[in-house]
Amino acid sequence: MNASVVVIGAGPAGLAVGACLRRAGLDFVILEKAHEIAPAWRHHYRRLHLHTVKSLSSLPYMPFPEDYPRYVPREKVVAYLDAYAERFELRPCFGETVKDIRRVDDGYLVETGRDTISAHQVVIATGSNAEPVVPNLPEIEDFKGRRLHSADYTDAASFAGQSVLVVGMGNTGAEIALDLAECGAPPTLSVRKGIHIVPRQLLGVPIQMIAIASRPIPQAMNDRLFPIILDLALGNLEKYGIVRPNQGILEQVDAGRIPVIDVGTVAAIKSGDIKVVPDIMRFTERGAIFVSGSSVEFDTVILATGYRPDFKKFLPAALRPDKSGVSSRASELGLYLVGFHNPVTGLLREISREAVAVTADIVRRRSTSAG
Ligand SMILES: Cc1cc2nc3c(=O)[nH]c(=O)nc-3n(C[C@H](O)[C@H](O)[C@H](O)COP(=O)(O)OP(=O)(O)OC[C@H]3O[C@@H](n4cnc5c(N)ncnc54)[C@H](O)[C@@H]3O)c2cc1C
């Protein structure tokens, strides 16, 4: 098969790139390993709503419907993505897992195991959350209860009445702990190190908009000011076992760690519905012992320990772009990443910007080489 542009992945990033390429009149194919578009959003836990506002989370050229709430629930995100694919006539080739990309002459050969596609440009949109991270926790094999990664958590129904340990307080761990607390399975949350927590809104203004508005302020000043404001909004959480890291919020974002956007977890911690414990020293047959010396018994352990991208599996190191979006060295050779830079202002917003910029770069380079 031949295509001008191969887009790998049919999540929000691949769809956004597809829509931009369609509008630019370019010939392209989208390869998706699953058998549906946006599989991640179809399978995320049920309680999930976007943490970012809908006006700053839509994909290029199609806002979320007006009657959607400010923080769009998961199933409406899925409906939006389905409508988006329909509107821009995006028909991915499903069941195609890219296994290898090779540079040939002035383009690429993309290998899926079933097919080899030759293309002038390749856009990798396989997601920063492609693979669940399962850390090597001390003596976890001793634990005889149920163990699952947050990627396999759907809702709290099957945990009612149980004692559950949630490991990790990123956005997912914080929200799953809240889900459990609200559904009769008051959890224990193991928080290994310092974290920044921000409310979803400050005085009615979405935190994402505040982050965008405060960007002209020097980072060091932002990082000094925010903790003061956040203490006023959420209270000092040290007595509940949650401390801030030494790095400021923006410094951490630069290092790839976004803050936890609170959707009610802090209140549940304060009310005692969620108990916070420190890092795990080791697991036992029925529970765990923490570095504080305390021990607790559990029925289930949920590992909310994050995800990582997996494009290294099929993209040789020599071809890898040095950044997401338009990166001078790789773009020159027609290879792009979209969706791998997660700024404090939201990944979906960044995906939109990158999709538009990458398409413009492809169009510009083609017209230059044609002229
Ligand atoms: C729980 C959760 C909540 C989030 N909430 C927000 C939010 O509120 N606001 C926000 O801005 N961002 C949010 N994000 C971050 C981000 O917007 C989402 O992860 C989004 O789905 C990223 O889109 P993507 O297309 O880059 O990746 P994905 O949605 O992961 O899509 C990647 C696609 O590539 C396919 N694929 C992977 N490898 C291959 C291969 N080798 N060959 C072919 N296909 C392949 C996958 O099957 C998948 O369909 C959230 C993320 C998570 C996990």
The ligand as an SDF file (V2000), in Angstrom:
LIG
                    3D

 53 58  0  0  0  0  0  0  0  0999 V2000
   -7.3620    8.9060   32.8250 C   0  0  0  0  0  0  0  0  0  0  0  0
   -6.9000   10.0230   31.9200 C   0  0  0  0  0  0  0  0  0  0  0  0
   -7.5660   11.2640   31.9350 C   0  0  0  0  0  0  0  0  0  0  0  0
   -7.1500   12.3080   31.1230 C   0  0  0  0  0  0  0  0  0  0  0  0
   -7.8040   13.5020   31.1760 N   0  0  0  0  0  0  0  0  0  0  0  0
   -7.3760   14.5370   30.4240 C   0  0  0  0  0  0  0  0  0  0  0  0
   -8.0210   15.8160   30.4910 C   0  0  0  0  0  0  0  0  0  0  0  0
   -8.9410   16.0380   31.2570 O   0  0  0  0  0  0  0  0  0  0  0  0
   -7.5590   16.8110   29.6740 N   0  0  0  0  0  0  0  0  0  0  0  0
   -6.4910   16.6340   28.8180 C   0  0  0  0  0  0  0  0  0  0  0  0
   -6.1190   17.5860   28.1220 O   0  0  0  0  0  0  0  0  0  0  0  0
   -5.8600   15.4410   28.7540 N   0  0  0  0  0  0  0  0  0  0  0  0
   -6.2690   14.3980   29.5300 C   0  0  0  0  0  0  0  0  0  0  0  0
   -5.6120   13.1940   29.4620 N   0  0  0  0  0  0  0  0  0  0  0  0
   -4.4040   13.0660   28.6370 C   0  0  0  0  0  0  0  0  0  0  0  0
   -4.6520   12.8500   27.1190 C   0  0  0  0  0  0  0  0  0  0  0  0
   -5.4900   13.8470   26.6120 O   0  0  0  0  0  0  0  0  0  0  0  0
   -5.2370   11.4960   26.8010 C   0  0  0  0  0  0  0  0  0  0  0  0
   -4.3480   10.4840   27.2400 O   0  0  0  0  0  0  0  0  0  0  0  0
   -5.4800   11.3230   25.2700 C   0  0  0  0  0  0  0  0  0  0  0  0
   -6.1750   10.1290   25.0610 O   0  0  0  0  0  0  0  0  0  0  0  0
   -4.1990   11.3240   24.4750 C   0  0  0  0  0  0  0  0  0  0  0  0
   -4.5120   11.0880   23.1270 O   0  0  0  0  0  0  0  0  0  0  0  0
   -3.5110   10.3140   22.1560 P   0  0  0  0  0  0  0  0  0  0  0  0
   -4.2090   10.1550   20.8700 O   0  0  0  0  0  0  0  0  0  0  0  0
   -2.1910   10.9700   22.1960 O   0  0  0  0  0  0  0  0  0  0  0  0
   -3.3010    8.8880   22.8560 O   0  0  0  0  0  0  0  0  0  0  0  0
   -4.2990    7.6550   22.9960 P   0  0  0  0  0  0  0  0  0  0  0  0
   -5.6630    8.1000   23.3240 O   0  0  0  0  0  0  0  0  0  0  0  0
   -3.6330    6.7180   23.9350 O   0  0  0  0  0  0  0  0  0  0  0  0
   -4.3370    7.0340   21.5340 O   0  0  0  0  0  0  0  0  0  0  0  0
   -3.2280    6.3740   20.9720 C   0  0  0  0  0  0  0  0  0  0  0  0
   -3.7290    5.3370   19.9650 C   0  0  0  0  0  0  0  0  0  0  0  0
   -2.6260    4.7200   19.3240 O   0  0  0  0  0  0  0  0  0  0  0  0
   -2.8850    3.3260   19.1880 C   0  0  0  0  0  0  0  0  0  0  0  0
   -1.5970    2.6390   19.0780 N   0  0  0  0  0  0  0  0  0  0  0  0
   -0.6340    2.5320   20.0410 C   0  0  0  0  0  0  0  0  0  0  0  0
    0.4300    1.8460   19.5830 N   0  0  0  0  0  0  0  0  0  0  0  0
    0.1480    1.5110   18.2860 C   0  0  0  0  0  0  0  0  0  0  0  0
    0.8520    0.8070   17.2620 C   0  0  0  0  0  0  0  0  0  0  0  0
    2.0800    0.3000   17.4730 N   0  0  0  0  0  0  0  0  0  0  0  0
    0.2520    0.6510   16.0380 N   0  0  0  0  0  0  0  0  0  0  0  0
   -0.9790    1.1530   15.8220 C   0  0  0  0  0  0  0  0  0  0  0  0
   -1.7010    1.8310   16.7640 N   0  0  0  0  0  0  0  0  0  0  0  0
   -1.1380    2.0200   17.9670 C   0  0  0  0  0  0  0  0  0  0  0  0
   -3.6500    2.9900   20.4590 C   0  0  0  0  0  0  0  0  0  0  0  0
   -4.3880    1.7960   20.3170 O   0  0  0  0  0  0  0  0  0  0  0  0
   -4.5220    4.2270   20.6370 C   0  0  0  0  0  0  0  0  0  0  0  0
   -5.7630    4.1140   19.9940 O   0  0  0  0  0  0  0  0  0  0  0  0
   -6.0190   12.1230   30.2570 C   0  0  0  0  0  0  0  0  0  0  0  0
   -5.3610   10.8870   30.2410 C   0  0  0  0  0  0  0  0  0  0  0  0
   -5.7910    9.8450   31.0680 C   0  0  0  0  0  0  0  0  0  0  0  0
   -5.0400    8.5260   31.0350 C   0  0  0  0  0  0  0  0  0  0  0  0
  1  2  1  0
  2  3  1  0
  2 52  2  0
  3  4  2  0
  4  5  1  0
  4 50  1  0
  5  6  2  0
  6  7  1  0
  6 13  1  0
  7  8  2  0
  7  9  1  0
  9 10  1  0
 10 11  2  0
 10 12  1  0
 12 13  2  0
 13 14  1  0
 14 15  1  0
 14 50  1  0
 15 16  1  0
 16 17  1  0
 16 18  1  0
 18 19  1  0
 18 20  1  0
 20 21  1  0
 20 22  1  0
 22 23  1  0
 23 24  1  0
 24 25  2  0
 24 26  1  0
 24 27  1  0
 27 28  1  0
 28 29  2  0
 28 30  1  0
 28 31  1  0
 31 32  1  0
 32 33  1  0
 33 34  1  0
 33 48  1  0
 34 35  1  0
 35 36  1  0
 35 46  1  0
 36 37  1  0
 36 45  1  0
 37 38  2  0
 38 39  1  0
 39 40  1  0
 39 45  2  0
 40 41  1  0
 40 42  2  0
 42 43  1  0
 43 44  2  0
 44 45  1  0
 46 47  1  0
 46 48  1  0
 48 49  1  0
 50 51  2  0
 51 52  1  0
 52 53  1  0
M  END
$$$$
